[in-house]
Amino acid sequence: MASEDVQVTGKELAVLIGCRPSYIVELKKKGRLVSAEDGKGYLRDASLALYAQTQDPAYSAVAARHAQVRGSSLAGAGDGVDAEGDDLDADGDSEGGAESGEGTAAPATPDAKRKAKALADKAEIDAKAAARDYEVSMGKLLDAAQVEHELAEAATAIRVELERMADTLAPQLAATSDEARCRELIWNEVSHALEEMSRGFRVAASAVAE
């Protein structure tokens, strides 16, 4: 029953609900709390129960009904309620402002803003470095300089093989007039060059992976 309920202050009720004291004033205006009979403070259990019931938008009628009942029963103590609400609003703004000031993302001074930005930039850099290290450990990210070096080595080997083909084929082709034999000689050298190319890329890939 309401007479057996515990009377608490707005600040105490804010702790129980887990919000800023200034939010208690807003909840009271929306009819989501049960004020004490003397207009100073709130009924703890009844307020917590009503607050829980009216969290779901489907129960908005519950809050309106409670607000109407309280309005008729506390008509004589309306001035006291308004005064208490003003006091709580002032206290809530100062205390709630302090709390929101501690939890807000915007620093109070330019120096604090610079420090906050520096910390945010460092956190972003650390996150990117961690992501990079993870990609490297999984073999999905390779060092660009190392990749360029290995590809250059493979390209050099391929060039050497292509340049060697002319010196190797020239005397062999000059010594035969058989077209089929010439085709065979050329194909053998091309196959050898392609194999060396594949081997060079395999070696490069293994070196980069290590």
C-alpha positions as CSV (number, residue, x, y, z in Angstrom):
1,M,0.0,0.0,0.0
2,A,1.1,3.6,-0.6
3,S,1.1,4.4,3.1
4,E,3.5,1.6,3.8
5,D,5.8,2.6,0.9
6,V,9.2,4.2,1.6
7,Q,9.6,7.9,0.8
8,V,12.8,8.8,-1.0
9,T,14.2,12.0,-2.5
10,G,14.6,12.7,-6.2
11,K,18.3,12.1,-6.0
12,E,17.9,8.7,-4.2
13,L,15.3,7.7,-6.8
14,A,17.7,8.6,-9.6
15,V,20.3,6.3,-8.1
16,L,17.7,3.4,-8.0
17,I,16.6,4.0,-11.6
18,G,20.1,4.6,-12.8
19,C,19.7,8.1,-14.3
20,R,20.6,11.7,-13.6
21,P,18.6,13.6,-11.0
22,S,17.5,16.1,-13.6
23,Y,15.8,13.2,-15.4
24,I,13.6,12.6,-12.4
25,V,11.9,15.9,-13.0
26,E,11.1,14.9,-16.6
27,L,9.7,11.5,-15.4
28,K,7.5,13.3,-12.9
29,K,6.1,15.7,-15.6
30,K,5.3,12.7,-17.8
31,G,3.4,11.0,-14.9
32,R,5.8,8.1,-14.7
33,L,6.5,8.5,-10.9
34,V,4.4,8.5,-7.8
35,S,4.9,11.6,-5.6
36,A,4.7,11.4,-1.8
37,E,1.5,12.7,-0.1
38,D,3.3,15.8,1.3
39,G,4.5,16.7,-2.2
40,K,8.2,16.3,-1.2
41,G,9.9,13.3,-2.4
42,Y,8.5,10.1,-4.0
43,L,7.2,6.7,-3.0
44,R,10.0,4.3,-3.8
45,D,8.3,1.0,-4.7
46,A,5.3,2.6,-6.4
47,S,7.5,4.9,-8.5
48,L,9.8,2.0,-9.5
49,A,6.8,-0.1,-10.5
50,L,5.2,2.7,-12.5
51,Y,8.4,3.5,-14.2
52,A,8.9,-0.1,-15.2
53,Q,5.3,-0.3,-16.5
54,T,5.5,2.8,-18.6
55,Q,8.8,2.0,-20.3
56,D,6.8,0.2,-23.0
57,P,5.0,2.7,-25.2
58,A,2.0,0.3,-25.1
59,Y,1.5,1.3,-21.5
60,S,1.3,5.1,-22.0
61,A,-2.3,5.0,-20.8
62,V,-1.1,3.7,-17.4
63,A,1.1,6.8,-16.9
64,A,-1.8,9.1,-17.8
65,R,-4.2,7.4,-15.4
66,H,-1.8,7.6,-12.5
67,A,-1.1,11.2,-13.3
68,Q,-4.8,12.0,-13.3
69,V,-5.3,10.2,-9.9
70,R,-2.3,12.0,-8.3
71,G,-3.5,15.3,-9.7
72,S,-6.9,15.1,-7.9
73,S,-5.4,13.7,-4.7
74,L,-2.6,16.2,-4.4
75,A,-4.6,19.3,-5.5
76,G,-4.1,20.9,-2.1
77,A,-0.4,20.3,-2.2
78,G,0.2,21.5,-5.7
79,D,2.3,24.5,-4.6
80,G,4.6,22.2,-2.6
81,V,5.0,19.8,-5.5
82,D,5.9,22.6,-7.8
83,A,8.3,24.1,-5.4
84,E,9.9,20.7,-4.8
85,G,10.0,20.1,-8.6
86,D,11.7,23.5,-9.0
87,D,14.2,22.6,-6.3
88,L,14.9,19.2,-7.8
89,D,15.2,20.8,-11.2
90,A,17.8,23.2,-10.0
91,D,19.6,20.5,-8.0
92,G,19.2,18.1,-10.9
93,D,20.6,20.6,-13.4
94,S,23.7,21.3,-11.2
95,E,24.3,17.7,-10.2
96,G,23.1,16.2,-13.5
97,G,25.1,18.8,-15.3
98,A,28.2,17.8,-13.4
99,E,27.6,14.2,-14.2
100,S,26.9,14.9,-17.8
101,G,30.0,17.1,-17.8
102,E,32.1,14.1,-16.6
103,G,30.6,11.8,-19.2
104,T,30.3,14.2,-22.1
105,A,32.4,13.8,-25.2
106,A,33.1,17.5,-25.5
107,P,35.9,18.7,-23.1
108,A,35.4,21.8,-21.1
109,T,38.6,23.7,-22.2
110,P,40.6,24.0,-25.4
111,D,43.5,22.2,-23.8
112,A,41.2,19.3,-22.8
113,K,39.8,19.2,-26.3
114,R,43.3,18.9,-27.7
115,K,44.2,16.2,-25.3
116,A,41.0,14.3,-26.1
117,K,41.6,14.6,-29.9
118,A,45.2,13.4,-29.4
119,L,43.9,10.4,-27.4
120,A,41.3,9.7,-30.1
121,D,43.9,9.9,-32.9
122,K,46.3,7.6,-31.0
123,A,43.5,5.1,-30.4
124,E,42.6,5.1,-34.1
125,I,46.3,4.6,-35.1
126,D,46.6,1.8,-32.6
127,A,43.5,0.1,-34.0
128,K,44.8,0.4,-37.5
129,A,48.2,-1.0,-36.5
130,A,46.5,-3.9,-34.7
131,A,44.4,-4.7,-37.8
132,R,47.5,-4.5,-40.0
133,D,49.4,-6.9,-37.7
134,Y,46.5,-9.3,-37.8
135,E,46.3,-9.2,-41.6
136,V,50.1,-9.8,-41.7
137,S,49.8,-12.8,-39.3
138,M,47.1,-14.3,-41.4
139,G,49.2,-13.9,-44.6
140,K,46.7,-11.5,-46.1
141,L,48.9,-8.5,-46.1
142,L,52.5,-8.4,-47.4
143,D,55.3,-5.8,-47.2
144,A,55.3,-3.7,-50.3
145,A,59.0,-3.3,-50.5
146,Q,59.7,-7.0,-50.2
147,V,57.1,-7.8,-52.8
148,E,58.7,-5.3,-55.2
149,H,62.1,-6.8,-54.6
150,E,61.0,-10.4,-55.3
151,L,59.1,-9.4,-58.4
152,A,62.1,-7.5,-59.7
153,E,64.3,-10.6,-59.2
154,A,61.7,-12.8,-61.0
155,A,61.4,-10.3,-63.9
156,T,65.2,-10.2,-64.3
157,A,65.4,-14.0,-64.5
158,I,62.7,-14.0,-67.2
159,R,64.5,-11.4,-69.2
160,V,67.7,-13.5,-69.0
161,E,65.9,-16.5,-70.4
162,L,64.3,-14.6,-73.3
163,E,67.6,-13.1,-74.2
164,R,69.3,-16.5,-74.1
165,M,66.8,-18.0,-76.6
166,A,68.3,-16.0,-79.5
167,D,71.8,-17.2,-78.9
168,T,70.7,-20.8,-78.3
169,L,68.3,-21.1,-81.3
170,A,70.3,-19.2,-83.9
171,P,72.9,-21.9,-84.7
172,Q,70.4,-24.8,-84.3
173,L,68.0,-23.2,-86.8
174,A,70.7,-22.4,-89.2
175,A,71.9,-26.0,-89.3
176,T,68.5,-27.4,-90.4
177,S,66.0,-26.7,-93.2
178,D,63.3,-29.0,-91.8
179,E,60.3,-27.0,-90.8
180,A,59.1,-29.6,-88.3
181,R,62.6,-29.7,-86.7
182,C,62.7,-25.9,-86.5
183,R,59.2,-25.8,-84.8
184,E,60.4,-28.4,-82.3
185,L,63.6,-26.5,-81.4
186,I,61.6,-23.2,-80.9
187,W,59.0,-25.0,-78.8
188,N,61.6,-26.6,-76.6
189,E,63.2,-23.2,-75.8
190,V,59.8,-21.5,-75.2
191,S,58.8,-24.3,-72.9
192,H,62.0,-24.0,-71.0
193,A,61.6,-20.2,-70.7
194,L,58.0,-20.6,-69.4
195,E,59.1,-23.2,-66.8
196,E,61.9,-20.9,-65.6
197,M,59.3,-18.1,-65.4
198,S,57.0,-20.2,-63.3
199,R,59.8,-21.3,-61.1
200,G,60.9,-17.7,-60.5
201,F,57.4,-16.7,-59.4
202,R,57.1,-19.7,-57.1
203,V,60.4,-18.7,-55.5
204,A,59.2,-15.1,-55.2
205,A,55.9,-16.1,-53.6
206,S,57.7,-18.4,-51.1
207,A,60.2,-15.7,-50.1
208,V,57.4,-13.1,-49.6
209,A,55.3,-15.6,-47.5
210,E,58.3,-16.2,-45.2
